Structures are given as structure tokens and as C-alpha cells.
């Protein structure tokens, strides 16, 4: 098992949920957390604990972003007009690695980051290798010609456990995807309940 795979499964077990809805998640076999104390009975969480957990779950879902990265995105969501929680989801879904994942070019969020970093992706015909690059409405994301036969791509397109959401128009015959619009919380096909309102409460108090 690679370090990245181990980290991914550790997040699942720490959260106590299969946050990506993957069939291979260890949560499908055992429901306790990682480490030697993982099987201890969990106590009731405080309000702070519930809010922290909501933040860690959302942060972990997008490839275990660093606190600094996540806090910066939250700060932007706060400054934009409208509901901060909804804005936060919209900004996270506009990350290039998130769009590559949603378009089913790769099987996992972690693979999406690596796929972008390794220079396999173009935005509007120009190579972009920054996973946090923010796409705009109407941007066309495509897999570079020399990368179209990679096994990871061919595997991801066939995955039955998730569909491409309607805010992304994907054409798998050409390996292109158009980012139609920034989504709200209800548009995003999370396999588990995400609660950005609790993230807002967390940062308001801490």
C-alpha cells in the first residue's frame, strides 16, 4: 500500500465514515479509528468537537488540504457576497484537481492532484500543473494527447460508484470537461453529509 493510499484510508477511519464512497475503504470492514486506541468507545463530542470534525472532514475530502490552504480558501469565501458555507463549497469545487476528479478522469482526489502536478492537464489549451488553480465558468479542461492512454484514466471512466455532476459537462471520448458553473452544497455529490455551516461556526469562534 502506498503512503498516499494509507493516508487516505487513515482519514476515512479517523472520521469514522467512508467519505469518498470507495468500495475499498477499510470502513466497509471495520468501523473503529486508526492506531492502537482506535477501538476505544467514543465519547460524546462537544460543540467544538462537532465543528472541528466537520472542518476536518471537508478538508480531508479535498485531498487532506493543509490548514493554511483551507483557511485561505475560507477567508475568500467569507469576503464574497452571499452565504459563506455555500461560497466555500463553490471555491473548493473550482480547484483544478477537484474538477479533474469530478470529471472522472481519475479515480481519487489524491490521484487528481498528482495527475495535474505531473503535467497531464490543459485548461483552454494551455498546460496547467497547479492543483489549486481555480477554474472559471466556461473553462475547458482536457487531458493532454500524450496522456490519454494512461491506465489510471481508462480505469476511472469505468468506475460505477460515481457519476459526473451536472455542473461539469464531460466528454470521455475526447477526454475534455467544461466547467459549467460553480455549484452549491446541494449540487455536489458527496457520499457523506458535509456541513459547511459548522465550518463557519468553527472559524467564527476560533
C-alpha positions as CSV (number, residue, x, y, z in Angstrom):
1,X,0.0,0.0,0.0
2,X,1.4,3.4,-1.0
3,X,1.9,6.2,1.6
4,X,-0.9,8.2,-0.2
5,X,-3.3,5.2,-0.1
6,X,-2.5,4.6,3.6
7,X,-3.1,8.3,4.4
8,X,-6.4,8.3,2.5
9,X,-7.7,5.3,4.4
10,X,-6.5,6.8,7.7
11,X,-8.7,9.8,7.1
12,X,-11.7,7.6,6.5
13,X,-11.1,5.7,9.7
14,X,-10.3,8.9,11.7
15,X,-13.6,10.4,10.5
16,X,-15.5,7.1,11.1
17,X,-17.0,7.5,7.6
18,X,-16.3,6.4,4.1
19,X,-16.0,10.0,2.9
20,X,-15.3,9.2,-0.7
21,X,-17.7,6.3,-1.1
22,X,-15.0,4.0,-2.2
23,X,-15.6,0.2,-2.2
24,X,-12.1,-0.5,-0.8
25,X,-12.4,1.8,2.2
26,X,-11.5,0.0,5.5
27,X,-14.7,1.4,7.0
28,X,-16.5,-1.2,4.9
29,X,-14.8,-3.8,7.1
30,X,-14.1,-2.1,10.5
31,X,-15.7,1.0,11.9
32,X,-13.1,2.0,14.6
33,X,-10.4,4.6,14.1
34,X,-6.7,4.1,13.3
35,X,-4.0,3.5,15.8
36,X,-3.7,1.4,18.9
37,X,-6.5,3.3,20.7
38,X,-8.9,3.2,17.7
39,X,-11.2,0.6,19.3
40,X,-11.9,2.6,22.4
41,X,-15.5,3.7,22.9
42,X,-16.0,7.2,21.5
43,X,-17.4,9.8,24.0
44,X,-20.0,12.4,23.1
45,X,-18.4,15.2,21.1
46,X,-18.7,18.8,22.4
47,X,-19.9,21.6,20.1
48,X,-16.3,22.4,19.4
49,X,-15.6,18.8,18.6
50,X,-18.5,18.6,16.2
51,X,-17.4,21.8,14.4
52,X,-13.8,20.6,14.3
53,X,-14.8,17.2,12.9
54,X,-16.9,18.9,10.1
55,X,-13.9,21.0,9.2
56,X,-11.5,18.1,9.2
57,X,-13.9,16.0,7.1
58,X,-14.3,18.7,4.4
59,X,-10.6,19.5,4.4
60,X,-9.8,15.8,4.2
61,X,-12.2,15.2,1.4
62,X,-10.3,17.5,-1.0
63,X,-7.1,15.6,-0.6
64,X,-6.3,16.5,3.0
65,X,-5.5,20.2,2.3
66,X,-3.2,21.9,4.8
67,X,-4.8,24.1,7.4
68,X,-3.1,27.1,5.8
69,X,-4.6,26.3,2.4
70,X,-8.1,25.6,3.8
71,X,-8.1,28.7,6.0
72,X,-7.1,30.9,3.0
73,X,-10.0,29.5,0.9
74,X,-12.4,30.0,3.8
75,X,-11.2,33.6,4.1
76,X,-12.1,34.2,0.4
77,X,-15.5,32.5,0.9
78,X,-16.1,34.9,3.8
79,X,-15.3,38.0,1.7
80,X,-17.6,37.1,-1.2
81,X,-21.2,38.2,-1.0
82,X,-23.7,35.5,0.0
83,X,-23.7,32.5,2.3
84,X,-20.1,31.7,3.4
85,X,-20.7,28.0,3.6
86,X,-22.1,27.8,0.1
87,X,-19.3,30.1,-1.2
88,X,-16.7,27.7,0.5
89,X,-18.1,24.7,-1.4
90,X,-18.1,26.6,-4.7
91,X,-14.5,27.6,-4.2
92,X,-13.4,24.1,-3.3
93,X,-15.1,22.7,-6.3
94,X,-13.4,25.2,-8.6
95,X,-9.9,23.8,-7.8
96,X,-8.5,22.1,-10.9
97,X,-7.8,18.9,-9.1
98,X,-11.4,18.7,-7.9
99,X,-12.7,19.3,-11.4
100,X,-10.4,16.6,-12.8
101,X,-11.8,14.2,-10.1
102,X,-15.4,15.2,-10.7
103,X,-15.0,14.7,-14.5
104,X,-14.0,11.1,-13.7
105,X,-10.6,11.5,-15.4
106,X,-9.0,9.8,-12.3
107,X,-10.3,7.5,-9.6
108,X,-9.5,9.6,-6.5
109,X,-8.9,13.2,-5.3
110,X,-5.3,12.2,-4.4
111,X,-4.7,10.9,-7.9
112,X,-6.2,14.1,-9.4
113,X,-3.7,16.2,-7.6
114,X,-0.8,14.0,-8.8
115,X,-2.3,13.9,-12.4
116,X,-2.3,17.7,-12.5
117,X,1.1,18.1,-10.9
118,X,2.6,15.8,-13.4
119,X,1.5,18.0,-16.3
120,X,-1.2,15.8,-17.8
121,X,-3.9,18.5,-17.9
122,X,-4.6,21.6,-20.0
123,X,-7.0,24.4,-19.4
124,X,-8.3,26.2,-22.5
125,X,-5.5,24.5,-24.5
126,X,-2.6,25.6,-22.1
127,X,-0.8,23.2,-19.8
128,X,-1.6,23.9,-16.1
129,X,0.3,21.8,-13.4
130,X,-1.0,23.6,-10.3
131,X,-3.7,21.5,-8.5
132,X,-5.1,24.6,-6.7
133,X,-5.6,26.5,-10.0
134,X,-9.1,28.0,-9.9
135,X,-11.2,27.3,-12.9
136,X,-13.8,29.7,-14.2
137,X,-17.2,29.1,-15.7
138,X,-16.8,28.1,-19.4
139,X,-13.2,26.8,-18.9
140,X,-12.4,23.7,-20.9
141,X,-10.3,21.2,-19.0
142,X,-8.7,18.5,-21.2
143,X,-6.2,15.6,-20.9
144,X,-3.1,16.2,-23.0
145,X,-2.9,14.0,-26.1
146,X,0.2,12.1,-24.9
147,X,-1.6,11.2,-21.6
148,X,-4.9,9.9,-22.9
149,X,-3.9,6.2,-22.8
150,X,-2.8,6.2,-19.2
151,X,-4.3,3.2,-17.3
152,X,-5.5,5.5,-14.5
153,X,-7.7,7.3,-16.9
154,X,-9.2,4.2,-18.5
155,X,-9.9,2.8,-15.1
156,X,-11.6,6.0,-13.7
157,X,-14.0,6.4,-16.6
158,X,-15.4,2.9,-16.0
159,X,-16.0,3.4,-12.2
160,X,-19.6,2.6,-11.4
161,X,-19.8,4.2,-7.9
162,X,-20.0,7.9,-9.0
163,X,-21.4,10.0,-11.8
164,X,-20.3,13.3,-13.3
165,X,-22.3,16.1,-11.7
166,X,-24.4,18.4,-13.9
167,X,-22.1,21.5,-13.3
168,X,-19.4,19.7,-15.3
169,X,-20.0,18.7,-19.0
170,X,-17.6,15.8,-19.6
171,X,-16.9,14.1,-22.9
172,X,-14.9,11.0,-22.2
173,X,-14.5,10.2,-25.9
174,X,-12.3,13.3,-26.2
175,X,-11.2,13.5,-22.5
176,X,-12.5,17.0,-22.1
177,X,-14.7,18.7,-19.5
178,X,-16.3,22.1,-19.5
179,X,-16.9,23.7,-16.1
180,X,-20.4,25.0,-16.5
181,X,-21.0,26.8,-13.2
182,X,-19.9,26.9,-9.6
183,X,-22.1,24.6,-7.6
184,X,-23.8,25.0,-4.2
185,X,-23.8,22.4,-1.5
186,X,-26.9,20.5,-2.8
187,X,-25.3,20.1,-6.2
188,X,-22.2,18.3,-5.1
189,X,-22.4,14.5,-5.0
190,X,-20.7,14.0,-1.6
191,X,-21.1,10.3,-0.5
192,X,-21.5,11.6,3.1
193,X,-23.1,14.6,4.7
194,X,-20.9,17.7,4.6
195,X,-21.8,20.6,6.9
196,X,-20.0,23.8,5.8
197,X,-22.3,25.7,8.2
198,X,-20.4,24.0,11.1
199,X,-17.1,25.0,9.5
200,X,-18.3,28.6,9.5
201,X,-19.2,28.3,13.2
202,X,-15.8,26.8,13.9
203,X,-13.9,29.7,12.4
204,X,-16.3,32.3,13.9
205,X,-15.3,31.1,17.4
206,X,-11.6,30.2,16.8
